[in-house]
Amino acid sequence: MASMAAATVGVLLPFPFYYALWTRPQRWVDLCGRGADPCRRMAQVSHAIKALQLLALASVASFSWPPPLYCPVLLAVGQYLNFKHKGIDRKVGQANSHHPLPVTSRRSRVYQLLGESGTYYGVRFGKKIPWVTEFPFGYIKDPQYVGSMLSLVALLCWVPFQYVLLWCLGYVFMMWLEQNEDPATRAKPLS
């Protein structure tokens, strides 16, 4: 029972952090202080939290081989939306996204298109970031979340449904939260 509770907390761990940064970006910028990049700090904290989240998921998983056919298919489609493809301009970003992949990769398609500042709430922290319309952005709403949810569904062959559902609901909540970004609530960068 305690391990189930710990796994539940672990799966939900990043979402209060992302919520706090999205709704109160100035506090994060102030906490990071002068000379520190709030996007870089967010990335560092996010990677640590993601590692704990993955450990929580692994703690309730029952691995077996071979997985059902739907697992690699969904994983491939989900990661297709996220992983790097050649020939993409790296100097573009999007206003409201962070990197939510179940398997964190700095080589992701989303990360490549958005850059670190675009991926980790740069616009919320007062940075000027151009909008991205290149695939998968402009074709799929919130492709980073859609790809991550497909990847999570692929893990159903090993991970109990309730943990996958909980993680996906966290993404749905973040999609809802990020859909209406108010420029008046953006942080003022420290100079």
Buried (B, 14 or more C-beta within 10 A) or exposed (E): EEEEEBBBEBBBBBBEBBBEBBEBBBEBBBEBEEEEBBBEBBBEBBEEBBEBBBEBBEBBBEEEEEBEEEBEEBBEBBBBBBBBEEEEEEEBBBBBBBBBBBBBBEEBBBBBBBBBBBBBBBBBBBBEBBEBEEBBBEEEEBBBBBBBBBBBBBBBBBBBEEBBBBBBBBBEBBBEBBEEBEEEEBBEEBE
